[in-house]
Amino acid sequence: LEQAGNPQLMTQELIRTLAAHSLNNLRVLNQMAAELLDTAAERNLTRLDESLFLELFTPTASKPHRSKSQQPAKSL
């Protein structure tokens, strides 16, 4: 980050989180960092932190799928 010109862009916690979640895969690391940077630019954020990471990469809970036998009967 120092060579890129902004050593304060990401918090140390975010750097560790990105490294842990990328599992030593540089493509994954670059893609996740690019998404964070893109979102931060859209929102005019000056610093990237774990809260932005969690907002972008936390899976959303979906409703459980019901089988046809579990669906309520249609009324006529």
PDB file of N, CA, C and O in Angstrom:
ATOM      1  N   LEU A   1       0.818  -1.194   0.000  1.00  0.00           N
ATOM      2  CA  LEU A   1       0.000   0.000   0.000  1.00  0.00           C
ATOM      3  C   LEU A   1       0.860   1.256   0.000  1.00  0.00           C
ATOM      4  O   LEU A   1       0.481   2.272  -0.582  1.00  0.00           O
ATOM      5  N   GLU A   2       2.010   1.187   0.649  1.00  0.00           N
ATOM      6  CA  GLU A   2       2.901   2.349   0.651  1.00  0.00           C
ATOM      7  C   GLU A   2       3.394   2.651  -0.758  1.00  0.00           C
ATOM      8  O   GLU A   2       3.444   3.814  -1.160  1.00  0.00           O
ATOM      9  N   GLN A   3       3.759   1.615  -1.513  1.00  0.00           N
ATOM     10  CA  GLN A   3       4.224   1.824  -2.884  1.00  0.00           C
ATOM     11  C   GLN A   3       3.105   2.344  -3.776  1.00  0.00           C
ATOM     12  O   GLN A   3       3.364   3.070  -4.737  1.00  0.00           O
ATOM     13  N   ALA A   4       1.867   1.979  -3.467  1.00  0.00           N
ATOM     14  CA  ALA A   4       0.734   2.448  -4.263  1.00  0.00           C
ATOM     15  C   ALA A   4       0.392   3.898  -3.948  1.00  0.00           C
ATOM     16  O   ALA A   4      -0.310   4.551  -4.720  1.00  0.00           O
ATOM     17  N   GLY A   5       0.883   4.409  -2.818  1.00  0.00           N
ATOM     18  CA  GLY A   5       0.690   5.815  -2.508  1.00  0.00           C
ATOM     19  C   GLY A   5      -0.309   6.125  -1.417  1.00  0.00           C
ATOM     20  O   GLY A   5      -0.498   7.296  -1.088  1.00  0.00           O
ATOM     21  N   ASN A   6      -0.965   5.112  -0.834  1.00  0.00           N
ATOM     22  CA  ASN A   6      -1.930   5.390   0.222  1.00  0.00           C
ATOM     23  C   ASN A   6      -1.876   4.289   1.283  1.00  0.00           C
ATOM     24  O   ASN A   6      -2.702   3.376   1.271  1.00  0.00           O
ATOM     25  N   PRO A   7      -0.910   4.372   2.198  1.00  0.00           N
ATOM     26  CA  PRO A   7      -0.765   3.311   3.199  1.00  0.00           C
ATOM     27  C   PRO A   7      -1.926   3.243   4.191  1.00  0.00           C
ATOM     28  O   PRO A   7      -2.075   2.238   4.886  1.00  0.00           O
ATOM     29  N   GLN A   8      -2.747   4.283   4.272  1.00  0.00           N
ATOM     30  CA  GLN A   8      -3.874   4.300   5.205  1.00  0.00           C
ATOM     31  C   GLN A   8      -5.191   3.885   4.554  1.00  0.00           C
ATOM     32  O   GLN A   8      -6.253   4.044   5.155  1.00  0.00           O
ATOM     33  N   LEU A   9      -5.132   3.355   3.333  1.00  0.00           N
ATOM     34  CA  LEU A   9      -6.357   3.010   2.609  1.00  0.00           C
ATOM     35  C   LEU A   9      -7.151   1.908   3.299  1.00  0.00           C
ATOM     36  O   LEU A   9      -8.377   1.983   3.376  1.00  0.00           O
ATOM     37  N   MET A  10      -6.461   0.881   3.802  1.00  0.00           N
ATOM     38  CA  MET A  10      -7.133  -0.250   4.445  1.00  0.00           C
ATOM     39  C   MET A  10      -6.657  -0.387   5.882  1.00  0.00           C
ATOM     40  O   MET A  10      -5.494  -0.132   6.197  1.00  0.00           O
ATOM     41  N   THR A  11      -7.577  -0.794   6.746  1.00  0.00           N
ATOM     42  CA  THR A  11      -7.194  -1.065   8.129  1.00  0.00           C
ATOM     43  C   THR A  11      -6.411  -2.375   8.183  1.00  0.00           C
ATOM     44  O   THR A  11      -6.526  -3.214   7.290  1.00  0.00           O
ATOM     45  N   GLN A  12      -5.622  -2.540   9.230  1.00  0.00           N
ATOM     46  CA  GLN A  12      -4.862  -3.781   9.403  1.00  0.00           C
ATOM     47  C   GLN A  12      -5.798  -4.983   9.548  1.00  0.00           C
ATOM     48  O   GLN A  12      -5.482  -6.078   9.081  1.00  0.00           O
ATOM     49  N   GLU A  13      -6.945  -4.780  10.193  1.00  0.00           N
ATOM     50  CA  GLU A  13      -7.918  -5.859  10.345  1.00  0.00           C
ATOM     51  C   GLU A  13      -8.445  -6.305   8.988  1.00  0.00           C
ATOM     52  O   GLU A  13      -8.619  -7.500   8.751  1.00  0.00           O
ATOM     53  N   LEU A  14      -8.699  -5.355   8.100  1.00  0.00           N
ATOM     54  CA  LEU A  14      -9.183  -5.702   6.766  1.00  0.00           C
ATOM     55  C   LEU A  14      -8.112  -6.439   5.977  1.00  0.00           C
ATOM     56  O   LEU A  14      -8.418  -7.395   5.264  1.00  0.00           O
ATOM     57  N   ILE A  15      -6.878  -6.013   6.092  1.00  0.00           N
ATOM     58  CA  ILE A  15      -5.782  -6.692   5.389  1.00  0.00           C
ATOM     59  C   ILE A  15      -5.696  -8.146   5.847  1.00  0.00           C
ATOM     60  O   ILE A  15      -5.554  -9.050   5.023  1.00  0.00           O
ATOM     61  N   ARG A  16      -5.781  -8.370   7.148  1.00  0.00           N
ATOM     62  CA  ARG A  16      -5.735  -9.741   7.673  1.00  0.00           C
ATOM     63  C   ARG A  16      -6.956 -10.545   7.228  1.00  0.00           C
ATOM     64  O   ARG A  16      -6.840 -11.724   6.892  1.00  0.00           O
ATOM     65  N   THR A  17      -8.117  -9.908   7.227  1.00  0.00           N
ATOM     66  CA  THR A  17      -9.344 -10.595   6.813  1.00  0.00           C
ATOM     67  C   THR A  17      -9.283 -10.992   5.346  1.00  0.00           C
ATOM     68  O   THR A  17      -9.656 -12.109   4.988  1.00  0.00           O
ATOM     69  N   LEU A  18      -8.817 -10.090   4.499  1.00  0.00           N
ATOM     70  CA  LEU A  18      -8.681 -10.414   3.074  1.00  0.00           C
ATOM     71  C   LEU A  18      -7.712 -11.571   2.867  1.00  0.00           C
ATOM     72  O   LEU A  18      -7.982 -12.481   2.083  1.00  0.00           O
ATOM     73  N   ALA A  19      -6.597 -11.534   3.562  1.00  0.00           N
ATOM     74  CA  ALA A  19      -5.608 -12.610   3.425  1.00  0.00           C
ATOM     75  C   ALA A  19      -6.196 -13.945   3.877  1.00  0.00           C
ATOM     76  O   ALA A  19      -5.976 -14.971   3.233  1.00  0.00           O
ATOM     77  N   ALA A  20      -6.930 -13.933   4.965  1.00  0.00           N
ATOM     78  CA  ALA A  20      -7.511 -15.173   5.480  1.00  0.00           C
ATOM     79  C   ALA A  20      -8.586 -15.724   4.548  1.00  0.00           C
ATOM     80  O   ALA A  20      -8.651 -16.933   4.329  1.00  0.00           O
ATOM     81  N   HIS A  21      -9.417 -14.862   4.006  1.00  0.00           N
ATOM     82  CA  HIS A  21     -10.522 -15.322   3.169  1.00  0.00           C
ATOM     83  C   HIS A  21     -10.108 -15.655   1.747  1.00  0.00           C
ATOM     84  O   HIS A  21     -10.840 -16.352   1.044  1.00  0.00           O
ATOM     85  N   SER A  22      -8.971 -15.182   1.313  1.00  0.00           N
ATOM     86  CA  SER A  22      -8.523 -15.503  -0.046  1.00  0.00           C
ATOM     87  C   SER A  22      -7.814 -16.850  -0.107  1.00  0.00           C
ATOM     88  O   SER A  22      -7.607 -17.383  -1.197  1.00  0.00           O
ATOM     89  N   LEU A  23      -7.438 -17.413   1.040  1.00  0.00           N
ATOM     90  CA  LEU A  23      -6.793 -18.726   1.122  1.00  0.00           C
ATOM     91  C   LEU A  23      -5.564 -18.824   0.225  1.00  0.00           C
ATOM     92  O   LEU A  23      -5.364 -19.825  -0.463  1.00  0.00           O
ATOM     93  N   ASN A  24      -4.744 -17.777   0.239  1.00  0.00           N
ATOM     94  CA  ASN A  24      -3.496 -17.714  -0.545  1.00  0.00           C
ATOM     95  C   ASN A  24      -3.719 -17.771  -2.051  1.00  0.00           C
ATOM     96  O   ASN A  24      -2.808 -18.124  -2.800  1.00  0.00           O
ATOM     97  N   ASN A  25      -4.915 -17.429  -2.496  1.00  0.00           N
ATOM     98  CA  ASN A  25      -5.214 -17.394  -3.921  1.00  0.00           C
ATOM     99  C   ASN A  25      -5.198 -15.926  -4.351  1.00  0.00           C
ATOM    100  O   ASN A  25      -6.086 -15.157  -3.981  1.00  0.00           O
ATOM    101  N   LEU A  26      -4.186 -15.539  -5.134  1.00  0.00           N
ATOM    102  CA  LEU A  26      -4.035 -14.130  -5.508  1.00  0.00           C
ATOM    103  C   LEU A  26      -5.181 -13.621  -6.367  1.00  0.00           C
ATOM    104  O   LEU A  26      -5.547 -12.450  -6.270  1.00  0.00           O
ATOM    105  N   ARG A  27      -5.750 -14.471  -7.199  1.00  0.00           N
ATOM    106  CA  ARG A  27      -6.896 -14.036  -8.011  1.00  0.00           C
ATOM    107  C   ARG A  27      -8.078 -13.674  -7.127  1.00  0.00           C
ATOM    108  O   ARG A  27      -8.732 -12.653  -7.341  1.00  0.00           O
ATOM    109  N   VAL A  28      -8.347 -14.505  -6.143  1.00  0.00           N
ATOM    110  CA  VAL A  28      -9.445 -14.233  -5.214  1.00  0.00           C
ATOM    111  C   VAL A  28      -9.156 -12.961  -4.430  1.00  0.00           C
ATOM    112  O   VAL A  28     -10.037 -12.116  -4.268  1.00  0.00           O
ATOM    113  N   LEU A  29      -7.933 -12.821  -3.946  1.00  0.00           N
ATOM    114  CA  LEU A  29      -7.538 -11.629  -3.197  1.00  0.00           C
ATOM    115  C   LEU A  29      -7.726 -10.369  -4.037  1.00  0.00           C
ATOM    116  O   LEU A  29      -8.293  -9.385  -3.562  1.00  0.00           O
ATOM    117  N   ASN A  30      -7.257 -10.393  -5.272  1.00  0.00           N
ATOM    118  CA  ASN A  30      -7.389  -9.228  -6.151  1.00  0.00           C
ATOM    119  C   ASN A  30      -8.846  -8.918  -6.461  1.00  0.00           C
ATOM    120  O   ASN A  30      -9.234  -7.750  -6.486  1.00  0.00           O
ATOM    121  N   GLN A  31      -9.657  -9.942  -6.696  1.00  0.00           N
ATOM    122  CA  GLN A  31     -11.072  -9.722  -7.005  1.00  0.00           C
ATOM    123  C   GLN A  31     -11.809  -9.113  -5.817  1.00  0.00           C
ATOM    124  O   GLN A  31     -12.587  -8.174  -5.978  1.00  0.00           O
ATOM    125  N   MET A  32     -11.562  -9.649  -4.632  1.00  0.00           N
ATOM    126  CA  MET A  32     -12.223  -9.118  -3.439  1.00  0.00           C
ATOM    127  C   MET A  32     -11.779  -7.683  -3.171  1.00  0.00           C
ATOM    128  O   MET A  32     -12.607  -6.830  -2.851  1.00  0.00           O
ATOM    129  N   ALA A  33     -10.494  -7.411  -3.296  1.00  0.00           N
ATOM    130  CA  ALA A  33      -9.982  -6.055  -3.076  1.00  0.00           C
ATOM    131  C   ALA A  33     -10.543  -5.090  -4.115  1.00  0.00           C
ATOM    132  O   ALA A  33     -10.853  -3.943  -3.792  1.00  0.00           O
ATOM    133  N   ALA A  34     -10.674  -5.543  -5.354  1.00  0.00           N
ATOM    134  CA  ALA A  34     -11.229  -4.687  -6.409  1.00  0.00           C
ATOM    135  C   ALA A  34     -12.685  -4.343  -6.119  1.00  0.00           C
ATOM    136  O   ALA A  34     -13.105  -3.204  -6.325  1.00  0.00           O
ATOM    137  N   GLU A  35     -13.454  -5.314  -5.645  1.00  0.00           N
ATOM    138  CA  GLU A  35     -14.853  -5.048  -5.300  1.00  0.00           C
ATOM    139  C   GLU A  35     -14.948  -4.058  -4.141  1.00  0.00           C
ATOM    140  O   GLU A  35     -15.794  -3.164  -4.149  1.00  0.00           O
ATOM    141  N   LEU A  36     -14.079  -4.220  -3.150  1.00  0.00           N
ATOM    142  CA  LEU A  36     -14.061  -3.279  -2.029  1.00  0.00           C
ATOM    143  C   LEU A  36     -13.717  -1.872  -2.503  1.00  0.00           C
ATOM    144  O   LEU A  36     -14.369  -0.902  -2.119  1.00  0.00           O
ATOM    145  N   LEU A  37     -12.691  -1.769  -3.337  1.00  0.00           N
ATOM    146  CA  LEU A  37     -12.254  -0.467  -3.828  1.00  0.00           C
ATOM    147  C   LEU A  37     -13.325   0.186  -4.694  1.00  0.00           C
ATOM    148  O   LEU A  37     -13.549   1.392  -4.597  1.00  0.00           O
ATOM    149  N   ASP A  38     -13.983  -0.595  -5.535  1.00  0.00           N
ATOM    150  CA  ASP A  38     -15.041  -0.073  -6.398  1.00  0.00           C
ATOM    151  C   ASP A  38     -16.205   0.472  -5.569  1.00  0.00           C
ATOM    152  O   ASP A  38     -16.709   1.562  -5.837  1.00  0.00           O
ATOM    153  N   THR A  39     -16.622  -0.287  -4.574  1.00  0.00           N
ATOM    154  CA  THR A  39     -17.722   0.154  -3.716  1.00  0.00           C
ATOM    155  C   THR A  39     -17.329   1.392  -2.917  1.00  0.00           C
ATOM    156  O   THR A  39     -18.132   2.313  -2.760  1.00  0.00           O
ATOM    157  N   ALA A  40     -16.109   1.417  -2.417  1.00  0.00           N
ATOM    158  CA  ALA A  40     -15.637   2.580  -1.661  1.00  0.00           C
ATOM    159  C   ALA A  40     -15.600   3.824  -2.545  1.00  0.00           C
ATOM    160  O   ALA A  40     -15.931   4.917  -2.087  1.00  0.00           O
ATOM    161  N   ALA A  41     -15.204   3.669  -3.793  1.00  0.00           N
ATOM    162  CA  ALA A  41     -15.171   4.812  -4.712  1.00  0.00           C
ATOM    163  C   ALA A  41     -16.582   5.316  -4.994  1.00  0.00           C
ATOM    164  O   ALA A  41     -16.806   6.525  -5.056  1.00  0.00           O
ATOM    165  N   GLU A  42     -17.533   4.404  -5.165  1.00  0.00           N
ATOM    166  CA  GLU A  42     -18.926   4.807  -5.400  1.00  0.00           C
ATOM    167  C   GLU A  42     -19.489   5.580  -4.216  1.00  0.00           C
ATOM    168  O   GLU A  42     -20.287   6.500  -4.396  1.00  0.00           O
ATOM    169  N   ARG A  43     -19.081   5.215  -3.017  1.00  0.00           N
ATOM    170  CA  ARG A  43     -19.597   5.839  -1.790  1.00  0.00           C
ATOM    171  C   ARG A  43     -18.702   6.959  -1.273  1.00  0.00           C
ATOM    172  O   ARG A  43     -18.984   7.542  -0.226  1.00  0.00           O
ATOM    173  N   ASN A  44     -17.638   7.262  -1.988  1.00  0.00           N
ATOM    174  CA  ASN A  44     -16.678   8.293  -1.584  1.00  0.00           C
ATOM    175  C   ASN A  44     -16.095   8.035  -0.191  1.00  0.00           C
ATOM    176  O   ASN A  44     -15.942   8.961   0.606  1.00  0.00           O
ATOM    177  N   LEU A  45     -15.774   6.778   0.092  1.00  0.00           N
ATOM    178  CA  LEU A  45     -15.147   6.423   1.363  1.00  0.00           C
ATOM    179  C   LEU A  45     -13.647   6.661   1.265  1.00  0.00           C
ATOM    180  O   LEU A  45     -13.040   6.420   0.222  1.00  0.00           O
ATOM    181  N   THR A  46     -13.060   7.131   2.343  1.00  0.00           N
ATOM    182  CA  THR A  46     -11.620   7.397   2.335  1.00  0.00           C
ATOM    183  C   THR A  46     -10.817   6.257   2.938  1.00  0.00           C
ATOM    184  O   THR A  46      -9.595   6.216   2.797  1.00  0.00           O
ATOM    185  N   ARG A  47     -11.494   5.329   3.609  1.00  0.00           N
ATOM    186  CA  ARG A  47     -10.790   4.213   4.257  1.00  0.00           C
ATOM    187  C   ARG A  47     -11.651   2.957   4.161  1.00  0.00           C
ATOM    188  O   ARG A  47     -12.859   2.994   4.394  1.00  0.00           O
ATOM    189  N   LEU A  48     -11.009   1.850   3.815  1.00  0.00           N
ATOM    190  CA  LEU A  48     -11.701   0.568   3.723  1.00  0.00           C
ATOM    191  C   LEU A  48     -11.513  -0.182   5.034  1.00  0.00           C
ATOM    192  O   LEU A  48     -10.402  -0.254   5.561  1.00  0.00           O
ATOM    193  N   ASP A  49     -12.609  -0.744   5.564  1.00  0.00           N
ATOM    194  CA  ASP A  49     -12.507  -1.469   6.822  1.00  0.00           C
ATOM    195  C   ASP A  49     -13.322  -2.755   6.773  1.00  0.00           C
ATOM    196  O   ASP A  49     -13.946  -3.073   5.760  1.00  0.00           O
ATOM    197  N   GLU A  50     -13.306  -3.492   7.885  1.00  0.00           N
ATOM    198  CA  GLU A  50     -13.991  -4.777   7.942  1.00  0.00           C
ATOM    199  C   GLU A  50     -15.496  -4.653   7.780  1.00  0.00           C
ATOM    200  O   GLU A  50     -16.128  -5.576   7.266  1.00  0.00           O
ATOM    201  N   SER A  51     -16.081  -3.561   8.195  1.00  0.00           N
ATOM    202  CA  SER A  51     -17.534  -3.422   8.070  1.00  0.00           C
ATOM    203  C   SER A  51     -17.955  -3.425   6.600  1.00  0.00           C
ATOM    204  O   SER A  51     -18.987  -3.998   6.253  1.00  0.00           O
ATOM    205  N   LEU A  52     -17.167  -2.793   5.742  1.00  0.00           N
ATOM    206  CA  LEU A  52     -17.462  -2.821   4.309  1.00  0.00           C
ATOM    207  C   LEU A  52     -17.281  -4.235   3.770  1.00  0.00           C
ATOM    208  O   LEU A  52     -18.084  -4.700   2.962  1.00  0.00           O
ATOM    209  N   PHE A  53     -16.234  -4.918   4.213  1.00  0.00           N
ATOM    210  CA  PHE A  53     -16.005  -6.304   3.802  1.00  0.00           C
ATOM    211  C   PHE A  53     -17.207  -7.168   4.169  1.00  0.00           C
ATOM    212  O   PHE A  53     -17.712  -7.920   3.335  1.00  0.00           O
ATOM    213  N   LEU A  54     -17.664  -7.061   5.412  1.00  0.00           N
ATOM    214  CA  LEU A  54     -18.795  -7.869   5.862  1.00  0.00           C
ATOM    215  C   LEU A  54     -20.067  -7.526   5.099  1.00  0.00           C
ATOM    216  O   LEU A  54     -20.868  -8.408   4.786  1.00  0.00           O
ATOM    217  N   GLU A  55     -20.248  -6.259   4.803  1.00  0.00           N
ATOM    218  CA  GLU A  55     -21.421  -5.840   4.044  1.00  0.00           C
ATOM    219  C   GLU A  55     -21.430  -6.459   2.645  1.00  0.00           C
ATOM    220  O   GLU A  55     -22.477  -6.880   2.156  1.00  0.00           O
ATOM    221  N   LEU A  56     -20.270  -6.511   2.012  1.00  0.00           N
ATOM    222  CA  LEU A  56     -20.194  -7.019   0.643  1.00  0.00           C
ATOM    223  C   LEU A  56     -20.147  -8.537   0.558  1.00  0.00           C
ATOM    224  O   LEU A  56     -20.725  -9.118  -0.361  1.00  0.00           O
ATOM    225  N   PHE A  57     -19.479  -9.183   1.488  1.00  0.00           N
ATOM    226  CA  PHE A  57     -19.194 -10.603   1.328  1.00  0.00           C
ATOM    227  C   PHE A  57     -19.919 -11.527   2.298  1.00  0.00           C
ATOM    228  O   PHE A  57     -19.663 -12.731   2.294  1.00  0.00           O
ATOM    229  N   THR A  58     -20.812 -11.003   3.126  1.00  0.00           N
ATOM    230  CA  THR A  58     -21.597 -11.868   3.996  1.00  0.00           C
ATOM    231  C   THR A  58     -22.756 -12.429   3.187  1.00  0.00           C
ATOM    232  O   THR A  58     -23.522 -11.671   2.593  1.00  0.00           O
ATOM    233  N   PRO A  59     -22.892 -13.751   3.159  1.00  0.00           N
ATOM    234  CA  PRO A  59     -24.000 -14.328   2.390  1.00  0.00           C
ATOM    235  C   PRO A  59     -25.337 -13.920   2.991  1.00  0.00           C
ATOM    236  O   PRO A  59     -25.484 -13.837   4.210  1.00  0.00           O
ATOM    237  N   THR A  60     -26.291 -13.670   2.136  1.00  0.00           N
ATOM    238  CA  THR A  60     -27.623 -13.318   2.610  1.00  0.00           C
ATOM    239  C   THR A  60     -28.409 -14.597   2.850  1.00  0.00           C
ATOM    240  O   THR A  60     -28.282 -15.568   2.104  1.00  0.00           O
ATOM    241  N   ALA A  61     -29.204 -14.586   3.879  1.00  0.00           N
ATOM    242  CA  ALA A  61     -30.026 -15.755   4.187  1.00  0.00           C
ATOM    243  C   ALA A  61     -31.219 -15.778   3.246  1.00  0.00           C
ATOM    244  O   ALA A  61     -31.892 -14.764   3.055  1.00  0.00           O
ATOM    245  N   SER A  62     -31.470 -16.913   2.676  1.00  0.00           N
ATOM    246  CA  SER A  62     -32.627 -17.040   1.796  1.00  0.00           C
ATOM    247  C   SER A  62     -33.691 -17.861   2.505  1.00  0.00           C
ATOM    248  O   SER A  62     -33.413 -18.589   3.457  1.00  0.00           O
ATOM    249  N   LYS A  63     -34.903 -17.725   2.020  1.00  0.00           N
ATOM    250  CA  LYS A  63     -36.000 -18.487   2.600  1.00  0.00           C
ATOM    251  C   LYS A  63     -35.830 -19.954   2.228  1.00  0.00           C
ATOM    252  O   LYS A  63     -35.403 -20.268   1.117  1.00  0.00           O
ATOM    253  N   PRO A  64     -36.158 -20.844   3.142  1.00  0.00           N
ATOM    254  CA  PRO A  64     -36.053 -22.268   2.803  1.00  0.00           C
ATOM    255  C   PRO A  64     -37.069 -22.629   1.726  1.00  0.00           C
ATOM    256  O   PRO A  64     -38.196 -22.135   1.722  1.00  0.00           O
ATOM    257  N   HIS A  65     -36.651 -23.491   0.824  1.00  0.00           N
ATOM    258  CA  HIS A  65     -37.544 -23.920  -0.248  1.00  0.00           C
ATOM    259  C   HIS A  65     -38.467 -25.013   0.278  1.00  0.00           C
ATOM    260  O   HIS A  65     -38.034 -25.929   0.977  1.00  0.00           O
ATOM    261  N   ARG A  66     -39.734 -24.902  -0.068  1.00  0.00           N
ATOM    262  CA  ARG A  66     -40.694 -25.924   0.334  1.00  0.00           C
ATOM    263  C   ARG A  66     -40.914 -26.884  -0.828  1.00  0.00           C
ATOM    264  O   ARG A  66     -40.928 -26.489  -1.994  1.00  0.00           O
ATOM    265  N   SER A  67     -41.080 -28.120  -0.487  1.00  0.00           N
ATOM    266  CA  SER A  67     -41.452 -29.073  -1.529  1.00  0.00           C
ATOM    267  C   SER A  67     -42.943 -28.919  -1.780  1.00  0.00           C
ATOM    268  O   SER A  67     -43.647 -28.309  -0.976  1.00  0.00           O
ATOM    269  N   LYS A  68     -43.424 -29.457  -2.871  1.00  0.00           N
ATOM    270  CA  LYS A  68     -44.845 -29.316  -3.209  1.00  0.00           C
ATOM    271  C   LYS A  68     -45.738 -29.892  -2.121  1.00  0.00           C
ATOM    272  O   LYS A  68     -46.833 -29.381  -1.886  1.00  0.00           O
ATOM    273  N   SER A  69     -45.288 -30.948  -1.455  1.00  0.00           N
ATOM    274  CA  SER A  69     -46.113 -31.559  -0.410  1.00  0.00           C
ATOM    275  C   SER A  69     -46.210 -30.668   0.829  1.00  0.00           C
ATOM    276  O   SER A  69     -47.144 -30.822   1.615  1.00  0.00           O
ATOM    277  N   GLN A  70     -45.279 -29.749   1.020  1.00  0.00           N
ATOM    278  CA  GLN A  70     -45.294 -28.879   2.194  1.00  0.00           C
ATOM    279  C   GLN A  70     -45.997 -27.555   1.932  1.00  0.00           C
ATOM    280  O   GLN A  70     -46.250 -26.801   2.872  1.00  0.00           O
ATOM    281  N   GLN A  71     -46.319 -27.254   0.681  1.00  0.00           N
ATOM    282  CA  GLN A  71     -46.955 -25.985   0.363  1.00  0.00           C
ATOM    283  C   GLN A  71     -48.419 -26.024   0.779  1.00  0.00           C
ATOM    284  O   GLN A  71     -49.064 -27.069   0.697  1.00  0.00           O
ATOM    285  N   PRO A  72     -48.947 -24.881   1.228  1.00  0.00           N
ATOM    286  CA  PRO A  72     -50.354 -24.849   1.628  1.00  0.00           C
ATOM    287  C   PRO A  72     -51.259 -25.102   0.425  1.00  0.00           C
ATOM    288  O   PRO A  72     -50.923 -24.759  -0.709  1.00  0.00           O
ATOM    289  N   ALA A  73     -52.404 -25.704   0.695  1.00  0.00           N
ATOM    290  CA  ALA A  73     -53.364 -25.997  -0.372  1.00  0.00           C
ATOM    291  C   ALA A  73     -53.963 -24.699  -0.889  1.00  0.00           C
ATOM    292  O   ALA A  73     -54.215 -23.769  -0.123  1.00  0.00           O
ATOM    293  N   LYS A  74     -54.188 -24.647  -2.186  1.00  0.00           N
ATOM    294  CA  LYS A  74     -54.794 -23.460  -2.797  1.00  0.00           C
ATOM    295  C   LYS A  74     -56.292 -23.479  -2.544  1.00  0.00           C
ATOM    296  O   LYS A  74     -56.944 -24.515  -2.676  1.00  0.00           O
ATOM    297  N   SER A  75     -56.827 -22.322  -2.179  1.00  0.00           N
ATOM    298  CA  SER A  75     -58.273 -22.240  -1.977  1.00  0.00           C
ATOM    299  C   SER A  75     -58.945 -21.887  -3.291  1.00  0.00           C
ATOM    300  O   SER A  75     -58.374 -21.189  -4.129  1.00  0.00           O
ATOM    301  N   LEU A  76     -60.146 -22.371  -3.457  1.00  0.00           N
ATOM    302  CA  LEU A  76     -60.878 -22.135  -4.708  1.00  0.00           C
ATOM    303  C   LEU A  76     -61.725 -20.950  -4.629  1.00  0.00           C
ATOM    304  O   LEU A  76     -62.407 -20.613  -5.596  1.00  0.00           O
TER     305      LEU A  76
END
